[in-house]
Amino acid sequence: MTLTKESLIAAIKAKIVDIAAQTGDDASELEPDDIIPATGLIDSTGLLDLLAWYEKTYDIPLSQEELTIDNLGSLTRMAEFVLRRKSLP
């Protein structure tokens, strides 16, 4: 699988839509720059699920210092973080 910003955003959004659906929420309208925790679409358990999936899927162990809104707050920021960590354009 080729990692591009667009493909990463789509994959992360699909995971969030799946997590939100488990609690009866619809995250299909989530925009790339929406701040995920602020949307209320997934709860704290959902956020932990998302981060565990993110680490495993992209083989990126996250340090406590990296768990910030600047790195992981939106679909765009999460995609860009993967690309930076993987040293991809």
Secondary structure, DSSP 8 states (H G I E B T S, - for coil): ----HHHHHHHHHHHHHHHHHHTT---TT--TTS-HHHHTSS-HHHHHHHHHHHHHHHT----GGG-SHHHHSSHHHHHHHHHHHTT--
